[in-house]
Amino acid sequence: MEQLLEQLNIPYKNIKLYERALTHTSFANENDVESYERLEYLGDAVLELIISEYLYKNTEYEEGKMTKYRSNYVCENANSVYSTRLGLNEYLKLGHGEEERGGKYRKTILGDIFESFIGAMYLDLGFEEVKKFIYKNIIPIIEDKTIDFFDDYKSVLQELVQTDKKSLEYIVIDEQGPAHDKTFTVEVRIDNIVYGIGAAHSKKEAEQIAAHDALKKAQNGLE
């Protein structure tokens, strides 16, 4: 952990906070220690405030557009990118079962630990240090136009379909794997025609992937 904090130039005081921030529930249950969940709750609020301020000061967007962009930059997709870029997952403590299932690379967990890490830094060093860290390490990622953080493809597709007065539905066509680790395959149908397909460990994420697939095919209009 010291190596990570030194690599990221974090002038830490309480290293135990950062260790807790990277402790998954599965490890906590096996070792009777506290997991990252409470820190995640705190970090989410701190991150939202910093990104909100960034958008307010650096754009002329109206309220609705700022809210939309903030939801792009503070979401599971974006947070998992930040975690990977910072190398947080390499220091993640997982229970044996979760580690065997590849938890170190699961988008949900990657997103969680970024928020918990921010929560730990806030408690350890205060708001201004977290803000400096975000502006140095995260804002450049946000401003990299080659990265697509947007993950609410369902809403975009819904608006497009409503404009054309077409029907839209998501159908689960396959489920595989044990109850604790299922993979769902979903089709999105517009006027009963399959426009996209997606597979993921949750129905919600599979629907988003299917909607994204449909939007790529519908760039020139739903015909």
C-alpha positions in Angstrom: 0.0 0.0 0.0 2.9 2.4 0.8 4.2 1.8 -2.7 0.8 2.8 -4.3 0.5 5.9 -2.2 4.0 7.0 -3.0 3.5 6.3 -6.7 0.4 8.6 -6.6 2.2 11.2 -4.6 -0.3 11.1 -1.8 1.1 12.6 1.4 -0.9 10.2 3.6 -1.1 10.2 7.4 -3.3 7.2 8.2 -2.5 4.3 5.9 -5.1 2.1 7.5 -7.9 4.2 5.8 -6.5 3.4 2.4 -6.1 -0.3 3.2 -9.8 -0.4 4.3 -10.7 1.4 1.1 -9.3 -1.5 -0.9 -10.9 -4.2 1.2 -13.8 -6.0 -0.5 -16.7 -7.4 1.5 -15.6 -10.9 0.6 -12.2 -10.4 2.3 -13.8 -8.5 5.2 -16.2 -11.4 5.9 -13.4 -14.0 5.8 -11.1 -12.0 8.1 -13.5 -10.1 10.4 -12.4 -6.7 9.3 -14.2 -3.7 7.9 -14.9 -3.4 4.2 -14.8 -0.4 1.9 -18.6 0.1 1.8 -18.8 3.0 4.2 -15.9 4.8 2.6 -17.5 4.2 -0.8 -20.6 6.1 0.4 -18.6 9.1 1.5 -16.3 9.1 -1.5 -19.2 9.2 -3.9 -20.5 12.4 -2.3 -17.0 14.0 -2.4 -16.4 13.1 -6.0 -19.8 14.4 -7.1 -19.1 17.8 -5.4 -15.7 18.1 -7.1 -16.9 17.2 -10.5 -20.0 19.4 -10.1 -17.7 22.4 -9.3 -15.4 21.5 -12.2 -18.3 21.6 -14.7 -19.7 24.8 -13.2 -16.4 26.6 -13.5 -15.2 25.2 -16.8 -18.4 25.1 -18.9 -21.3 27.3 -19.7 -23.7 24.4 -19.7 -27.3 24.7 -18.4 -28.2 22.8 -15.2 -29.7 19.8 -17.1 -26.6 19.4 -19.3 -24.2 19.7 -16.3 -26.2 17.0 -14.5 -26.0 14.7 -17.5 -22.2 15.2 -17.9 -21.7 14.7 -14.2 -23.5 11.4 -14.3 -21.2 10.4 -17.2 -18.1 11.2 -15.2 -19.3 9.8 -11.8 -20.6 6.4 -12.7 -19.5 2.8 -12.7 -18.0 3.0 -16.2 -16.0 6.1 -15.5 -14.9 5.1 -12.0 -13.7 1.7 -13.2 -11.5 3.5 -15.8 -10.1 5.8 -13.1 -9.3 2.7 -10.8 -7.5 0.9 -13.6 -5.5 3.9 -14.7 -4.4 4.5 -11.1 -3.6 0.8 -10.5 -5.9 0.5 -7.5 -7.1 -3.0 -8.4 -3.6 -4.3 -8.0 -3.8 -3.6 -4.3 -7.4 -4.9 -3.8 -8.0 -7.4 -1.0 -10.5 -10.1 -2.1 -11.9 -13.2 -0.5 -10.8 -16.5 -2.1 -14.0 -17.1 -4.1 -14.2 -13.5 -5.4 -10.5 -13.6 -6.4 -11.0 -16.9 -8.3 -13.9 -15.3 -10.2 -11.7 -12.4 -11.4 -13.0 -9.8 -8.9 -9.9 -7.7 -9.5 -11.2 -6.9 -13.0 -14.9 -6.6 -12.3 -16.3 -3.2 -13.4 -18.6 -3.0 -10.4 -15.8 -3.6 -7.9 -13.4 -1.3 -9.8 -16.0 1.5 -9.6 -16.6 1.0 -5.9 -12.9 1.1 -4.9 -12.3 4.4 -6.6 -15.0 6.0 -4.6 -13.9 4.3 -1.4 -10.3 5.5 -2.1 -11.5 9.1 -2.5 -13.5 8.7 0.8 -10.3 7.5 2.6 -8.3 10.4 1.2 -10.9 12.9 2.3 -10.9 11.6 5.9 -7.1 11.5 5.9 -6.1 14.7 4.2 -9.3 16.9 3.7 -11.2 18.2 0.8 -8.5 20.4 -0.8 -6.0 17.6 -1.1 -8.7 15.4 -2.7 -9.5 18.2 -5.1 -5.9 18.6 -6.1 -5.6 14.8 -6.6 -8.7 14.8 -8.8 -7.6 17.7 -10.9 -4.1 16.2 -11.4 -5.1 12.5 -12.1 -8.8 12.4 -13.1 -9.6 15.6 -15.0 -7.1 14.8 -17.7 -8.8 11.4 -18.2 -12.2 13.2 -18.4 -10.8 15.7 -21.0 -9.4 12.8 -23.1 -12.0 12.8 -25.9 -11.1 9.3 -27.0 -12.7 7.8 -23.8 -16.4 7.3 -23.8 -17.8 7.4 -20.3 -21.5 7.6 -21.3 -23.4 4.5 -20.2 -27.0 5.5 -20.3 -27.6 4.3 -23.8 -31.1 3.1 -22.9 -32.4 6.7 -22.4 -30.9 7.9 -25.7 -32.5 5.0 -27.5 -35.8 5.5 -25.8 -35.9 9.2 -26.9 -35.0 8.2 -30.5 -37.7 5.6 -30.6 -40.3 7.8 -29.1 -39.6 10.4 -31.7 -40.4 7.8 -34.4 -43.3 6.5 -32.4 -42.0 2.9 -32.5 -42.3 0.2 -29.8 -39.2 -0.7 -27.7 -38.6 -3.8 -25.5 -35.7 -5.7 -23.9 -35.9 -9.5 -23.9 -33.7 -11.8 -21.9 -32.9 -14.6 -24.4 -30.4 -16.5 -22.3 -29.1 -17.0 -18.8 -26.0 -19.0 -18.0 -23.8 -19.7 -14.9 -24.5 -20.3 -11.2 -27.0 -18.1 -9.3 -24.2 -15.9 -7.8 -22.4 -15.4 -11.1 -25.0 -15.5 -13.9 -24.4 -14.1 -17.4 -27.5 -12.6 -19.1 -28.0 -12.1 -22.8 -30.5 -9.5 -23.8 -32.0 -8.4 -27.2 -33.4 -5.0 -27.8 -36.3 -5.1 -30.2 -37.8 -2.1 -32.0 -41.2 -2.8 -33.6 -40.4 -6.5 -32.9 -37.2 -6.3 -35.0 -33.9 -7.1 -33.2 -31.6 -4.1 -33.4 -29.0 -4.9 -30.7 -27.8 -7.6 -28.4 -25.7 -7.5 -25.2 -24.4 -9.9 -22.5 -23.3 -9.1 -18.9 -23.5 -10.2 -15.3 -26.6 -8.1 -14.7 -29.7 -7.6 -16.7 -29.3 -3.9 -16.4 -25.8 -3.8 -17.8 -26.8 -6.3 -20.6 -29.6 -4.0 -21.6 -27.3 -1.0 -21.8 -24.9 -3.0 -24.0 -27.8 -4.0 -26.2 -29.0 -0.4 -26.5 -25.5 0.7 -27.4 -25.3 -1.9 -30.1 -28.7 -0.7 -31.4 -27.6 2.9 -31.4 -24.5 2.1 -33.4 -26.7 0.5 -36.0 -29.2 3.3 -36.0 -26.8 6.2 -36.5 -28.4 6.9 -39.9 -32.0 6.5 -38.6 -34.2 3.6 -37.6 -35.5 2.3 -40.9 
